[in-house]
Amino acid sequence: MSENPGATSPRIILHADMDCFYAAVEMHDHPEIAGKPVIVGADPQGGSGRGVVSTCSYEARAFGVRSAMPISQAYRLCPDAVYLRPDMARYAVASGEIMGIFRGTGYRVQQVSIDEAFLDISPVGSFDAARDLAAQLKQEIRARAGINCSLGVAPTKIVAKIASDFHKPDSLTVVEPNDVPAFLAPMPVRKIPGIGGKTGALLEDLGIKTIDDLASCNIQRLIGAFGRSAALLHEAALGHDESEVVERDGVKSISKETTFACDTDDADEIAATIEWLVREVTQSLADEGLHFKTVTVRVRYEGFVSKTKSKSLLHHHNDEATLRSSAGELLRSLCEGQKIRRLGLRVSGLWKQDAGQQTLF
């Protein structure tokens, strides 16, 4: 497996994912609901509510509830759950505490969402030392934030991310370089980050169901089906990934996407989903202390045809209302009577306010 140029120690990447983060914070703050099905999201209003599930506990997932599901559907599946509205300010505090623990190690940290991060812990020198460090981090996060997390340690980012999901929740999975092929081989091909519904379905149509199937597939056959993406798919199946852990100080855009369980033209479901995306992106902006100037909405229709529209504002903003208004305007212009499969929201043209600097707008 690859090593850092000029380095004598192996490349070691840790991926951390907080388990059911919003729900976990709520259960920490309110011990009386611990162990119950907890659903954080819109008000279900007795089953007639609009909006979506932001996250839910594993007890709720046992009923079939999942993130981004319409709250009305979640209520039908689990009417006796504890339903809570998101407290983004509280979650941001908990996230900041956890990311502070990671940065306190002195290693390079890439925060990729409010509850997820990569660390390059190569300087620890060995996978045994990496395991010890990961166990210490789990213990410290539980002690200081009251949150369980799942950690994956591996030679690359892509394998580390797969490893963190391997035995969720509250897990620690270490994959050493020589063990990567055997670890990946039996897994469903959709476990590879970035392989969604369309790509997964096309792979399965080709008889490629496991990561081993993909790794051993003739590259020319993949090129015939996927074109330029074939090499990336093949490299991912082999566990190869040279991407570095990069601090987000120079982030150029923030985006969030979701795929509907079924292609939909239901106006209420689409409106609830864009509202969820707006809140998620707004929270990411707040986490990073960023203001945006350009808003982009991307729609993938049934049949996998995609369209994108953008709007640049006169000034930089960081408020949810402006983002909601702009996103709604763009979405309305993209709704063409077709069913929608996937919906995405991105902000760019970002600007970070200096400490102590007052904003004009």
Sequence and secondary structure as in RCSB ss.txt:
>XXXX:A:sequence
MSENPGATSPRIILHADMDCFYAAVEMHDHPEIAGKPVIVGADPQGGSGRGVVSTCSYEARAFGVRSAMPISQAY
RLCPDAVYLRPDMARYAVASGEIMGIFRGTGYRVQQVSIDEAFLDISPVGSFDAARDLAAQLKQEIRARAGINCS
LGVAPTKIVAKIASDFHKPDSLTVVEPNDVPAFLAPMPVRKIPGIGGKTGALLEDLGIKTIDDLASCNIQRLIGA
FGRSAALLHEAALGHDESEVVERDGVKSISKETTFACDTDDADEIAATIEWLVREVTQSLADEGLHFKTVTVRVR
YEGFVSKTKSKSLLHHHNDEATLRSSAGELLRSLCEGQKIRRLGLRVSGLWKQDAGQQTLF
>XXXX:A:secstr
  B TT SSB  EEEEEETTHHHHHHHHH GGGTTS EEEES  GGGT  SBEEEE HHHHTTT  TT BHHHHH
HH TTSEEE   HHHHHHHHHHHHHHHHTT SEEEEEETTEEEEE GGG SHHHHHHHHHHHHHHHHHHH   EE
EEEESSHHHHHHHHTTT SS EEE  GGGHHHHHTTSBGGGSTT  HHHHHHHHHTT  BHHHHHTS HHHHHHH
HTTHHHHHHHHHTT        GGG  EEEEEEEEEEEE  HHHHHHHHHHHHHHHHHHHHHHTEEEEEEEEEEE
ETTS EEEEEEEEEEEE  HHHHHHHHHHHHHHH  SS EEEEEEEEES EE  TT     
